[in-house]
Amino acid sequence: MNFYNVKKREAVTVADANCKKVVYKRKTSKGVQERYAVRAQDDDGTNLTKFLNKAAYEKLGCPKA
């Protein structure tokens, strides 16, 4: 999966086995908002996050965090 590393200022590729799926939930005035994301860590230790839509999130084979 491709991520953008802000420390390196370039796109990096991380193996799907090293990624974890995450759902961020927050309460709003209209109900609960859910944001779907994939988290990983680069070889230099930088935490990487990429937000996805629900359909792309469900297609991924990554384990859930």
C-alpha positions as CSV (number, residue, x, y, z in Angstrom):
1,M,0.0,0.0,0.0
2,N,1.2,3.5,-0.8
3,F,1.5,6.2,1.9
4,Y,3.0,9.6,2.0
5,N,5.8,10.1,4.6
6,V,5.9,13.7,5.7
7,K,9.4,13.4,7.2
8,K,10.9,12.1,4.0
9,R,8.5,14.2,1.8
10,E,7.9,11.4,-0.6
11,A,5.6,8.5,-1.2
12,V,6.6,5.2,0.3
13,T,5.3,1.6,-0.2
14,V,4.5,-0.6,2.8
15,A,3.6,-4.3,2.5
16,D,0.0,-5.2,3.2
17,A,1.1,-7.6,5.9
18,N,2.5,-4.7,7.9
19,C,-0.6,-2.5,7.7
20,K,-3.6,-2.5,10.1
21,K,-7.1,-1.4,9.5
22,V,-8.6,1.1,12.0
23,V,-12.0,2.8,12.3
24,Y,-12.1,6.2,14.0
25,K,-15.4,7.1,15.6
26,R,-16.5,10.4,17.0
27,K,-19.8,11.8,18.3
28,T,-21.2,14.7,16.4
29,S,-24.5,16.6,16.7
30,K,-25.9,14.5,13.9
31,G,-24.8,11.1,15.3
32,V,-21.6,9.1,15.2
33,Q,-19.1,9.7,12.4
34,E,-16.9,6.9,11.3
35,R,-13.7,7.4,9.4
36,Y,-11.9,4.4,7.8
37,A,-8.1,4.3,7.8
38,V,-5.1,2.1,7.4
39,R,-2.1,2.6,9.8
40,A,1.5,1.5,9.3
41,Q,5.0,2.3,10.3
42,D,7.8,3.2,7.9
43,D,11.4,1.8,8.2
44,D,12.6,5.0,9.9
45,G,9.9,4.7,12.6
46,T,7.5,7.3,11.1
47,N,3.8,6.5,11.8
48,L,1.8,6.5,8.6
49,T,-2.0,6.9,8.2
50,K,-4.1,6.8,5.0
51,F,-7.9,7.5,5.0
52,L,-10.1,5.4,2.8
53,N,-13.7,5.1,1.9
54,K,-15.8,2.2,3.3
55,A,-15.7,0.1,0.1
56,A,-11.9,0.3,-0.2
57,Y,-11.5,-0.4,3.5
58,E,-13.6,-3.6,3.4
59,K,-11.7,-4.9,0.3
60,L,-8.3,-4.8,2.1
61,G,-6.8,-8.0,3.4
62,C,-5.0,-6.2,6.3
63,P,-5.8,-7.3,9.9
64,K,-7.9,-5.1,12.1
65,A,-6.1,-3.2,14.9
